Amino acid sequence: MLLSGCVGLPDGVTPIDNFDAERYFGKWFEIARLDHSFERGLEQVTAEYTIRQDGGINVINRGFSPSKGEWREATGKAYFVNSKSIGYLKVSFFGPFYGSYVIIELDKVNYSYALVSGPNTSYLWILSRTPCLSKETLQKLIHKADKLGFDTSKLIFVNQQKMPH
């Protein structure tokens, strides 16, 4: 029961349907997030998704720590919770412990942006295929997250600019 709580859905959040993992594969840039210790202080954050031989998805999260002057990388794996056509996965970076990866909103035409949550409203990410997102699209995603109960006033907007080191 304890593990199932980690792969639950936030109240009122419904994962997208007609999801196509193959179109989701590749590199995504983190545009904004709610703060968490595992990403604290990181810039130029990206996530890359590829197919696993066992049918799951490989996940590589990467970000630069300006304070340490180094890149940090975390490798994980994800599996669909229900159907492969529903944007609801469980992801693990730490052995047998899984957390929810819920795709709330997705540009289904081009797969160019996504709004993703974890198991509750403390976890939220806005992702894009490019290092920046149009103001209109960003506002639309923030508005949707706000209506679903996420504290969007606490969003951290990720610096995606490469800085000279």
N, CA, C and O atoms as a DFTB+ gen file, in Angstrom:
660 C
 N C O
     1  1       0.825      -1.208       0.000
     2  2       0.000       0.000       0.000
     3  2       0.858       1.257       0.000
     4  3       0.499       2.253      -0.628
     5  1       1.980       1.219       0.693
     6  2       2.835       2.397       0.754
     7  2       3.337       2.772      -0.637
     8  3       3.318       3.946      -1.004
     9  1       3.782       1.792      -1.409
    10  2       4.277       2.069      -2.754
    11  2       3.170       2.575      -3.664
    12  3       3.422       3.440      -4.503
    13  1       1.956       2.065      -3.524
    14  2       0.878       2.506      -4.402
    15  2       0.580       3.986      -4.194
    16  3       0.147       4.663      -5.127
    17  1       0.804       4.492      -2.999
    18  2       0.598       5.914      -2.744
    19  2       1.569       6.775      -3.517
    20  3       1.257       7.919      -3.849
    21  1       2.753       6.237      -3.811
    22  2       3.764       6.986      -4.550
    23  2       3.480       7.022      -6.035
    24  3       4.018       7.867      -6.752
    25  1       2.632       6.106      -6.510
    26  2       2.298       6.101      -7.930
    27  2       0.836       6.494      -8.152
    28  3       0.237       6.161      -9.174
    29  1       0.281       7.203      -7.178
    30  2      -1.096       7.670      -7.299
    31  2      -1.178       8.919      -8.157
    32  3      -0.180       9.399      -8.694
    33  1      -2.389       9.427      -8.268
    34  2      -2.656      10.649      -9.033
    35  2      -3.058      11.772      -8.082
    36  3      -3.755      11.523      -7.099
    37  1      -2.630      13.003      -8.358
    38  2      -3.145      14.119      -7.561
    39  2      -4.661      14.220      -7.734
    40  3      -5.186      13.897      -8.799
    41  1      -5.352      14.659      -6.707
    42  2      -6.813      14.822      -6.789
    43  2      -7.178      15.700      -7.977
    44  3      -6.596      16.766      -8.180
    45  1      -8.149      15.238      -8.758
    46  2      -8.655      16.025      -9.875
    47  2      -7.816      15.970     -11.139
    48  3      -8.196      16.554     -12.154
    49  1      -6.676      15.276     -11.100
    50  2      -5.797      15.210     -12.263
    51  2      -6.083      13.937     -13.059
    52  3      -6.145      12.838     -12.507
    53  1      -6.254      14.110     -14.357
    54  2      -6.488      12.986     -15.260
    55  2      -5.361      12.933     -16.281
    56  3      -5.092      13.930     -16.950
    57  1      -4.696      11.786     -16.414
    58  2      -3.651      11.690     -17.433
    59  2      -4.254      11.730     -18.841
    60  3      -5.406      11.349     -19.048
    61  1      -3.462      12.193     -19.790
    62  2      -3.939      12.268     -21.170
    63  2      -4.148      10.871     -21.728
    64  3      -3.549       9.900     -21.267
    65  1      -5.018      10.792     -22.737
    66  2      -5.207       9.521     -23.431
    67  2      -4.675       9.653     -24.859
    68  3      -4.186      10.716     -25.241
    69  1      -4.766       8.599     -25.636
    70  2      -4.205       8.557     -26.997
    71  2      -2.730       8.946     -27.006
    72  3      -2.263       9.632     -27.916
    73  1      -2.006       8.500     -25.982
    74  2      -0.589       8.804     -25.840
    75  2       0.229       7.882     -26.741
    76  3      -0.086       6.700     -26.884
    77  1       1.282       8.434     -27.349
    78  2       2.179       7.669     -28.214
    79  2       3.608       7.845     -27.688
    80  3       4.249       8.867     -27.937
    81  1       4.095       6.841     -26.962
    82  2       5.415       6.933     -26.326
    83  2       6.519       7.184     -27.349
    84  3       7.458       7.930     -27.070
    85  1       6.419       6.580     -28.512
    86  2       7.472       6.764     -29.518
    87  2       7.615       8.225     -29.921
    88  3       8.724       8.695     -30.171
    89  1       6.510       8.938     -29.984
    90  2       6.568      10.362     -30.315
    91  2       7.104      11.183     -29.138
    92  3       7.623      12.283     -29.331
    93  1       6.978      10.653     -27.931
    94  2       7.445      11.340     -26.720
    95  2       8.956      11.155     -26.521
    96  3       9.607      11.962     -25.858
    97  1       9.502      10.077     -27.108
    98  2      10.935       9.800     -26.963
    99  2      11.765      10.975     -27.457
   100  3      11.330      11.763     -28.297
   101  1      12.966      11.067     -26.914
   102  2      13.888      12.122     -27.303
   103  2      14.126      13.077     -26.150
   104  3      13.833      12.769     -24.995
   105  1      14.660      14.234     -26.480
   106  2      15.089      15.214     -25.481
   107  2      14.011      16.258     -25.223
   108  3      13.381      16.767     -26.149
   109  1      13.815      16.565     -23.944
   110  2      12.904      17.615     -23.493
   111  2      13.684      18.584     -22.601
   112  3      14.551      18.168     -21.831
   113  1      13.375      19.863     -22.709
   114  2      13.966      20.890     -21.851
   115  2      12.977      21.230     -20.743
   116  3      11.777      21.367     -20.982
   117  1      13.500      21.363     -19.533
   118  2      12.657      21.758     -18.402
   119  2      12.523      23.274     -18.427
   120  3      13.510      23.999     -18.294
   121  1      11.289      23.745     -18.599
   122  2      11.015      25.179     -18.656
   123  2      10.742      25.729     -17.257
   124  3      11.203      26.814     -16.902
   125  1       9.984      24.963     -16.469
   126  2       9.645      25.387     -15.100
   127  2       9.368      24.148     -14.260
   128  3       9.028      23.089     -14.787
   129  1       9.518      24.294     -12.949
   130  2       9.267      23.185     -12.019
   131  2       8.934      23.740     -10.649
   132  3       9.249      24.885     -10.326
   133  1       8.294      22.904      -9.854
   134  2       8.199      23.189      -8.429
   135  2       9.476      22.663      -7.794
   136  3      10.023      21.655      -8.241
   137  1       9.951      23.334      -6.766
   138  2      11.257      23.026      -6.167
   139  2      11.286      21.668      -5.479
   140  3      10.348      21.282      -4.783
   141  1      12.386      20.956      -5.691
   142  2      12.659      19.699      -4.992
   143  2      14.144      19.546      -4.782
   144  3      14.940      20.041      -5.580
   145  1      14.528      18.868      -3.720
   146  2      15.937      18.745      -3.363
   147  2      16.766      18.118      -4.476
   148  3      17.923      18.494      -4.664
   149  1      16.196      17.164      -5.220
   150  2      16.990      16.475      -6.235
   151  2      17.280      17.332      -7.472
   152  3      18.087      16.935      -8.312
   153  1      16.643      18.489      -7.599
   154  2      16.932      19.391      -8.716
   155  2      17.345      20.781      -8.242
   156  3      17.592      21.666      -9.061
   157  1      17.420      20.975      -6.950
   158  2      17.659      22.309      -6.398
   159  2      18.933      22.927      -6.961
   160  3      19.996      22.306      -6.937
   161  1      18.819      24.151      -7.466
   162  2      19.969      24.900      -7.968
   163  2      20.419      24.513      -9.367
   164  3      21.370      25.099      -9.884
   165  1      19.771      23.553      -9.988
   166  2      20.220      23.117     -11.312
   167  2      19.652      23.997     -12.419
   168  3      18.507      24.446     -12.362
   169  1      20.485      24.228     -13.422
   170  2      20.112      24.972     -14.623
   171  2      20.301      24.059     -15.824
   172  3      20.835      22.957     -15.697
   173  1      19.861      24.521     -16.993
   174  2      20.007      23.775     -18.244
   175  2      19.544      22.326     -18.076
   176  3      20.192      21.393     -18.550
   177  1      18.413      22.158     -17.394
   178  2      17.908      20.823     -17.082
   179  2      17.194      20.227     -18.297
   180  3      16.367      20.876     -18.937
   181  1      17.537      18.980     -18.592
   182  2      16.881      18.253     -19.675
   183  2      16.501      16.859     -19.193
   184  3      17.040      16.345     -18.213
   185  1      15.564      16.272     -19.910
   186  2      15.186      14.876     -19.698
   187  2      15.196      14.210     -21.063
   188  3      14.704      14.767     -22.044
   189  1      15.760      13.015     -21.112
   190  2      15.785      12.276     -22.374
   191  2      15.153      10.916     -22.157
   192  3      15.459      10.216     -21.192
   193  1      14.259      10.551     -23.079
   194  2      13.506       9.308     -22.976
   195  2      13.803       8.428     -24.185
   196  3      13.750       8.885     -25.326
   197  1      14.116       7.158     -23.921
   198  2      14.363       6.178     -24.981
   199  2      13.737       4.848     -24.578
   200  3      13.435       4.622     -23.406
   201  1      13.546       3.974     -25.558
   202  2      12.923       2.675     -25.300
   203  2      13.907       1.736     -24.587
   204  3      15.105       1.738     -24.871
   205  1      13.381       0.948     -23.670
   206  2      14.154      -0.103     -22.994
   207  2      13.847      -1.436     -23.676
   208  3      12.783      -1.604     -24.272
   209  1      14.772      -2.369     -23.587
   210  2      14.554      -3.689     -24.187
   211  2      13.376      -4.421     -23.563
   212  3      12.741      -5.249     -24.216
   213  1      13.079      -4.120     -22.296
   214  2      11.967      -4.804     -21.618
   215  2      10.616      -4.122     -21.858
   216  3       9.622      -4.465     -21.219
   217  1      10.586      -3.152     -22.787
   218  2       9.342      -2.474     -23.116
   219  2       9.103      -1.207     -22.314
   220  3       8.184      -0.444     -22.613
   221  1       9.919      -0.980     -21.307
   222  2       9.814       0.246     -20.519
   223  2      10.528       1.397     -21.216
   224  3      10.849       1.328     -22.402
   225  1      10.764       2.443     -20.458
   226  2      11.395       3.655     -20.989
   227  2      12.594       4.015     -20.132
   228  3      12.493       4.073     -18.906
   229  1      13.738       4.258     -20.779
   230  2      14.910       4.789     -20.084
   231  2      14.723       6.286     -19.896
   232  3      14.221       6.970     -20.788
   233  1      15.125       6.795     -18.742
   234  2      15.014       8.216     -18.431
   235  2      16.388       8.712     -17.995
   236  3      16.996       8.146     -17.087
   237  1      16.871       9.761     -18.638
   238  2      18.115      10.404     -18.195
   239  2      17.813      11.870     -17.940
   240  3      17.513      12.623     -18.867
   241  1      17.895      12.271     -16.678
   242  2      17.722      13.675     -16.300
   243  2      19.106      14.262     -16.092
   244  3      19.966      13.647     -15.461
   245  1      19.314      15.465     -16.631
   246  2      20.624      16.082     -16.571
   247  2      20.472      17.566     -16.295
   248  3      19.565      18.207     -16.826
   249  1      21.348      18.116     -15.472
   250  2      21.319      19.543     -15.189
   251  2      22.680      20.022     -14.730
   252  3      23.497      19.241     -14.240
   253  1      22.914      21.303     -14.890
   254  2      24.188      21.899     -14.512
   255  2      24.044      22.629     -13.183
   256  3      23.103      23.395     -12.981
   257  1      24.993      22.381     -12.276
   258  2      25.025      23.065     -10.986
   259  2      26.064      24.181     -11.053
   260  3      27.262      23.907     -10.978
   261  1      25.629      25.441     -11.194
   262  2      26.594      26.540     -11.255
   263  2      27.428      26.654      -9.983
   264  3      28.605      27.009     -10.045
   265  1      26.827      26.357      -8.827
   266  2      27.556      26.493      -7.565
   267  2      28.694      25.478      -7.456
   268  3      29.713      25.749      -6.821
   269  1      28.517      24.306      -8.077
   270  2      29.557      23.268      -8.041
   271  2      30.361      23.223      -9.339
   272  3      31.401      22.568      -9.413
   273  1      29.870      23.928     -10.361
   274  2      30.574      23.946     -11.638
   275  2      30.606      22.591     -12.318
   276  3      31.570      22.255     -13.006
   277  1      29.539      21.804     -12.123
   278  2      29.542      20.466     -12.712
   279  2      28.136      20.042     -13.143
   280  3      27.126      20.560     -12.668
   281  1      28.121      19.080     -14.060
   282  2      26.869      18.482     -14.509
   283  2      26.458      17.386     -13.557
   284  3      27.301      16.661     -13.027
   285  1      25.171      17.264     -13.339
   286  2      24.616      16.158     -12.545
   287  2      23.692      15.370     -13.456
   288  3      22.980      15.934     -14.287
   289  1      23.717      14.054     -13.283
   290  2      22.884      13.205     -14.129
   291  2      22.262      12.110     -13.285
   292  3      22.915      11.538     -12.412
   293  1      21.005      11.825     -13.548
   294  2      20.295      10.732     -12.875
   295  2      19.660       9.861     -13.949
   296  3      18.984      10.358     -14.850
   297  1      19.884       8.563     -13.841
   298  2      19.322       7.621     -14.805
   299  2      18.247       6.802     -14.120
   300  3      18.438       6.305     -13.010
   301  1      17.113       6.666     -14.794
   302  2      16.007       5.911     -14.230
   303  2      15.303       5.094     -15.286
   304  3      15.735       5.007     -16.436
   305  1      14.209       4.501     -14.864
   306  2      13.393       3.700     -15.777
   307  2      11.931       3.962     -15.462
   308  3      11.561       4.249     -14.324
   309  1      11.109       3.857     -16.501
   310  2       9.680       4.122     -16.338
   311  2       8.879       3.020     -17.023
   312  3       9.307       2.431     -18.015
   313  1       7.701       2.764     -16.455
   314  2       6.785       1.766     -17.008
   315  2       5.368       2.324     -16.942
   316  3       5.035       3.108     -16.053
   317  1       4.547       1.911     -17.889
   318  2       3.153       2.351     -17.890
   319  2       2.418       1.719     -16.719
   320  3       2.603       0.538     -16.427
   321  1       1.583       2.507     -16.047
   322  2       0.807       2.004     -14.917
   323  2      -0.383       1.196     -15.424
   324  3      -0.684       0.132     -14.884
   325  1      -1.055       1.689     -16.447
   326  2      -2.212       0.994     -17.005
   327  2      -1.922       0.635     -18.453
   328  3      -1.193      -0.317     -18.730
   329  1      -2.484       1.384     -19.357
   330  2      -2.343       1.141     -20.788
   331  2      -1.232       2.013     -21.378
   332  3      -0.968       3.105     -20.874
   333  1      -0.586       1.540     -22.434
   334  2       0.449       2.327     -23.117
   335  2      -0.129       3.546     -23.813
   336  3       0.621       4.427     -24.232
   337  1      -1.450       3.616     -23.945
   338  2      -2.057       4.773     -24.604
   339  2      -2.492       5.847     -23.602
   340  3      -3.077       6.859     -23.987
   341  1      -2.206       5.622     -22.317
   342  2      -2.528       6.595     -21.264
   343  2      -1.203       7.165     -20.733
   344  3      -0.282       6.412     -20.418
   345  1      -1.117       8.494     -20.638
   346  2       0.106       9.168     -20.188
   347  2       0.279       9.104     -18.678
   348  3       0.373      10.130     -18.005
   349  1       0.320       7.885     -18.158
   350  2       0.429       7.658     -16.712
   351  2       1.460       6.552     -16.503
   352  3       1.212       5.378     -16.779
   353  1       2.629       6.971     -16.004
   354  2       3.733       6.037     -15.824
   355  2       4.226       6.062     -14.389
   356  3       3.929       6.981     -13.626
   357  1       4.980       5.042     -14.041
   358  2       5.701       5.034     -12.768
   359  2       7.180       5.064     -13.130
   360  3       7.628       4.339     -14.018
   361  1       7.924       5.905     -12.437
   362  2       9.341       6.090     -12.742
   363  2      10.164       5.835     -11.493
   364  3       9.747       6.162     -10.382
   365  1      11.340       5.246     -11.687
   366  2      12.226       4.955     -10.561
   367  2      13.649       5.375     -10.874
   368  3      14.193       5.054     -11.930
   369  1      14.234       6.093      -9.944
   370  2      15.651       6.429      -9.989
   371  2      16.383       5.734      -8.841
   372  3      17.613       5.719      -8.800
   373  1      15.620       5.159      -7.909
   374  2      16.194       4.596      -6.688
   375  2      15.675       3.183      -6.457
   376  3      14.760       2.975      -5.661
   377  1      16.257       2.217      -7.149
   378  2      15.915       0.808      -6.919
   379  2      14.439       0.510      -7.070
   380  3      13.843       0.831      -8.098
   381  1      13.841      -0.101      -6.056
   382  2      12.453      -0.545      -6.189
   383  2      11.415       0.546      -5.914
   384  3      10.217       0.265      -5.932
   385  1      11.842       1.762      -5.663
   386  2      10.907       2.821      -5.296
   387  2      10.467       3.601      -6.533
   388  3      11.289       4.154      -7.262
   389  1       9.163       3.631      -6.749
   390  2       8.605       4.293      -7.926
   391  2       7.759       5.485      -7.519
   392  3       7.142       5.502      -6.453
   393  1       7.744       6.483      -8.395
   394  2       6.870       7.634      -8.228
   395  2       6.086       7.848      -9.500
   396  3       6.486       7.387     -10.570
   397  1       4.982       8.538      -9.391
   398  2       4.135       8.808     -10.554
   399  2       4.775       9.798     -11.507
   400  3       5.483      10.718     -11.099
   401  1       4.511       9.587     -12.778
   402  2       4.859      10.515     -13.855
   403  2       3.575      10.631     -14.665
   404  3       3.251       9.753     -15.465
   405  1       2.842      11.734     -14.448
   406  2       1.508      11.893     -15.017
   407  2       1.526      13.033     -16.030
   408  3       1.775      14.185     -15.674
   409  1       1.265      12.710     -17.279
   410  2       1.217      13.730     -18.316
   411  2      -0.200      14.296     -18.326
   412  3      -1.156      13.631     -18.724
   413  1      -0.303      15.547     -17.876
   414  2      -1.596      16.212     -17.712
   415  2      -2.029      16.894     -19.004
   416  3      -3.210      16.899     -19.353
   417  1      -1.072      17.459     -19.698
   418  2      -1.352      18.206     -20.924
   419  2      -0.198      17.942     -21.884
   420  3       0.960      17.858     -21.473
   421  1      -0.529      17.812     -23.168
   422  2       0.482      17.512     -24.175
   423  2       0.038      18.093     -25.505
   424  3      -1.132      18.002     -25.877
   425  1       0.979      18.690     -26.214
   426  2       0.711      19.120     -27.580
   427  2       0.633      17.845     -28.424
   428  3       1.654      17.295     -28.836
   429  1      -0.594      17.387     -28.673
   430  2      -0.762      16.101     -29.360
   431  2      -0.484      16.173     -30.854
   432  3      -0.366      15.137     -31.508
   433  1      -0.377      17.377     -31.405
   434  2      -0.059      17.510     -32.830
   435  2       1.435      17.308     -33.046
   436  3       1.842      16.467     -33.849
   437  1       2.249      18.077     -32.331
   438  2       3.701      18.052     -32.545
   439  2       4.510      17.466     -31.393
   440  3       5.727      17.313     -31.503
   441  1       3.839      17.137     -30.286
   442  2       4.546      16.685     -29.082
   443  2       5.667      17.676     -28.737
   444  3       6.805      17.284     -28.481
   445  1       5.313      18.968     -28.737
   446  2       6.319      20.015     -28.519
   447  2       6.343      20.554     -27.095
   448  3       7.319      21.196     -26.706
   449  1       5.300      20.312     -26.305
   450  2       5.296      20.719     -24.898
   451  2       4.484      19.721     -24.089
   452  3       3.629      19.007     -24.612
   453  1       4.783      19.696     -22.785
   454  2       4.059      18.796     -21.880
   455  2       3.987      19.421     -20.496
   456  3       4.889      20.144     -20.072
   457  1       2.891      19.126     -19.799
   458  2       2.700      19.497     -18.405
   459  2       2.634      18.185     -17.642
   460  3       1.772      17.349     -17.914
   461  1       3.547      17.997     -16.681
   462  2       3.711      16.706     -16.013
   463  2       3.657      16.887     -14.503
   464  3       4.218      17.839     -13.961
   465  1       2.978      15.968     -13.832
   466  2       2.954      15.998     -12.358
   467  2       3.502      14.692     -11.810
   468  3       3.698      13.715     -12.532
   469  1       3.740      14.713     -10.516
   470  2       4.082      13.509      -9.776
   471  2       2.835      13.001      -9.076
   472  3       1.725      13.220      -9.561
   473  1       2.998      12.316      -7.928
   474  2       1.858      11.708      -7.239
   475  2       0.946      12.694      -6.525
   476  3      -0.170      12.339      -6.145
   477  1       1.408      13.935      -6.336
   478  2       0.584      14.938      -5.666
   479  2       0.931      16.321      -6.211
   480  3       1.781      16.447      -7.092
   481  1       0.282      17.346      -5.695
   482  2       0.463      18.690      -6.237
   483  2       1.765      19.372      -5.812
   484  3       1.958      20.556      -6.091
   485  1       2.650      18.649      -5.147
   486  2       3.983      19.192      -4.831
   487  2       4.958      19.019      -5.987
   488  3       6.040      19.606      -5.985
   489  1       4.578      18.219      -6.968
   490  2       5.470      17.892      -8.086
   491  2       4.848      18.374      -9.388
   492  3       3.742      17.967      -9.743
   493  1       5.563      19.241     -10.097
   494  2       5.058      19.752     -11.367
   495  2       6.233      20.174     -12.238
   496  3       7.194      20.782     -11.768
   497  1       6.130      19.835     -13.523
   498  2       7.139      20.233     -14.498
   499  2       6.452      20.701     -15.769
   500  3       5.439      20.139     -16.187
   501  1       7.019      21.742     -16.380
   502  2       6.623      22.178     -17.712
   503  2       7.811      21.888     -18.612
   504  3       8.914      22.385     -18.389
   505  1       7.567      21.070     -19.639
   506  2       8.630      20.629     -20.535
   507  2       8.372      21.109     -21.956
   508  3       7.229      21.317     -22.363
   509  1       9.463      21.281     -22.701
   510  2       9.367      21.718     -24.089
   511  2      10.478      21.055     -24.895
   512  3      11.529      20.717     -24.349
   513  1      10.250      20.873     -26.172
   514  2      11.280      20.327     -27.060
   515  2      12.380      21.341     -27.328
   516  3      13.466      20.978     -27.782
   517  1      12.107      22.603     -27.051
   518  2      13.085      23.666     -27.278
   519  2      13.374      24.350     -25.941
   520  3      12.578      24.233     -25.009
   521  1      14.500      25.064     -25.831
   522  2      14.862      25.697     -24.552
   523  2      13.924      26.806     -24.096
   524  3      14.036      27.269     -22.961
   525  1      13.007      27.242     -24.944
   526  2      12.027      28.238     -24.504
   527  2      10.669      27.907     -25.109
   528  3      10.561      27.190     -26.104
   529  1       9.655      28.447     -24.483
   530  2       8.276      28.181     -24.860
   531  2       7.591      29.517     -25.094
   532  3       7.912      30.497     -24.422
   533  1       6.664      29.575     -26.023
   534  2       5.966      30.849     -26.264
   535  2       5.240      31.276     -24.985
   536  3       4.815      30.447     -24.180
   537  1       5.115      32.592     -24.825
   538  2       4.459      33.145     -23.636
   539  2       3.021      32.630     -23.529
   540  3       2.554      32.316     -22.434
   541  1       2.319      32.544     -24.667
   542  2       0.932      32.091     -24.673
   543  2       0.815      30.644     -24.194
   544  3      -0.042      30.320     -23.372
   545  1       1.683      29.781     -24.714
   546  2       1.644      28.366     -24.321
   547  2       2.002      28.215     -22.847
   548  3       1.352      27.466     -22.117
   549  1       3.030      28.925     -22.416
   550  2       3.440      28.863     -21.016
   551  2       2.300      29.306     -20.104
   552  3       2.022      28.648     -19.102
   553  1       1.643      30.402     -20.435
   554  2       0.532      30.890     -19.615
   555  2      -0.625      29.899     -19.588
   556  3      -1.261      29.716     -18.550
   557  1      -0.902      29.260     -20.718
   558  2      -1.971      28.265     -20.795
   559  2      -1.671      27.088     -19.855
   560  3      -2.560      26.614     -19.147
   561  1      -0.418      26.621     -19.852
   562  2      -0.044      25.490     -18.998
   563  2      -0.068      25.871     -17.521
   564  3      -0.511      25.089     -16.680
   565  1       0.411      27.076     -17.209
   566  2       0.392      27.547     -15.821
   567  2      -1.051      27.683     -15.341
   568  3      -1.370      27.300     -14.216
   569  1      -1.917      28.223     -16.185
   570  2      -3.329      28.391     -15.825
   571  2      -3.978      27.026     -15.545
   572  3      -4.711      26.872     -14.568
   573  1      -3.706      26.051     -16.398
   574  2      -4.276      24.713     -16.190
   575  2      -3.780      24.135     -14.860
   576  3      -4.572      23.600     -14.083
   577  1      -2.479      24.239     -14.598
   578  2      -1.912      23.716     -13.351
   579  2      -2.528      24.405     -12.137
   580  3      -2.839      23.756     -11.138
   581  1      -2.700      25.717     -12.228
   582  2      -3.296      26.491     -11.145
   583  2      -4.725      26.004     -10.861
   584  3      -5.101      25.820      -9.703
   585  1      -5.506      25.799     -11.906
   586  2      -6.886      25.323     -11.748
   587  2      -6.937      23.923     -11.124
   588  3      -7.915      23.570     -10.465
   589  1      -5.882      23.132     -11.333
   590  2      -5.837      21.774     -10.776
   591  2      -5.297      21.741      -9.338
   592  3      -5.201      20.672      -8.735
   593  1      -4.947      22.914      -8.793
   594  2      -4.531      22.967      -7.389
   595  2      -3.038      23.022      -7.140
   596  3      -2.609      22.930      -5.991
   597  1      -2.230      23.171      -8.186
   598  2      -0.783      23.321      -8.001
   599  2      -0.487      24.768      -7.629
   600  3      -1.130      25.681      -8.147
   601  1       0.480      24.989      -6.736
   602  2       0.844      26.345      -6.322
   603  2       1.803      26.935      -7.352
   604  3       3.021      26.903      -7.176
   605  1       1.236      27.472      -8.425
   606  2       2.051      27.971      -9.528
   607  2       2.833      29.243      -9.158
   608  3       3.736      29.642      -9.893
   609  1       2.500      29.878      -8.035
   610  2       3.270      31.044      -7.596
   611  2       4.675      30.627      -7.171
   612  3       5.567      31.469      -7.063
   613  1       4.876      29.326      -6.928
   614  2       6.185      28.827      -6.485
   615  2       6.988      28.182      -7.616
   616  3       8.022      27.562      -7.369
   617  1       6.512      28.328      -8.859
   618  2       7.256      27.755      -9.983
   619  2       8.627      28.396     -10.110
   620  3       8.780      29.608      -9.953
   621  1       9.606      27.576     -10.391
   622  2      10.967      28.037     -10.672
   623  2      11.146      27.947     -12.186
   624  3      10.960      26.881     -12.774
   625  1      11.504      29.059     -12.811
   626  2      11.723      29.070     -14.250
   627  2      13.204      28.789     -14.494
   628  3      14.079      29.517     -14.024
   629  1      13.458      27.727     -15.233
   630  2      14.800      27.177     -15.378
   631  2      15.599      27.980     -16.398
   632  3      15.136      28.233     -17.510
   633  1      16.806      28.376     -16.000
   634  2      17.724      29.035     -16.924
   635  2      18.226      27.984     -17.901
   636  3      18.902      27.036     -17.502
   637  1      17.903      28.146     -19.175
   638  2      18.360      27.200     -20.190
   639  2      19.515      27.786     -21.023
   640  3      19.942      27.178     -22.005
   641  1      20.015      28.958     -20.631
   642  2      21.107      29.581     -21.361
   643  2      22.438      28.986     -20.926
   644  3      22.710      28.853     -19.733
   645  1      23.250      28.635     -21.890
   646  2      24.594      28.148     -21.573
   647  2      25.437      29.342     -21.126
   648  3      25.582      30.328     -21.850
   649  1      25.978      29.232     -19.941
   650  2      26.786      30.318     -19.391
   651  2      28.265      29.967     -19.573
   652  3      28.633      28.794     -19.510
   653  1      29.115      30.975     -19.796
   654  2      30.560      30.677     -19.866
   655  2      31.046      30.221     -18.496
   656  3      30.709      30.830     -17.480
   657  1      31.820      29.170     -18.465
   658  2      32.299      28.627     -17.184
   659  2      33.790      28.827     -17.047
   660  3      34.376      28.436     -16.038
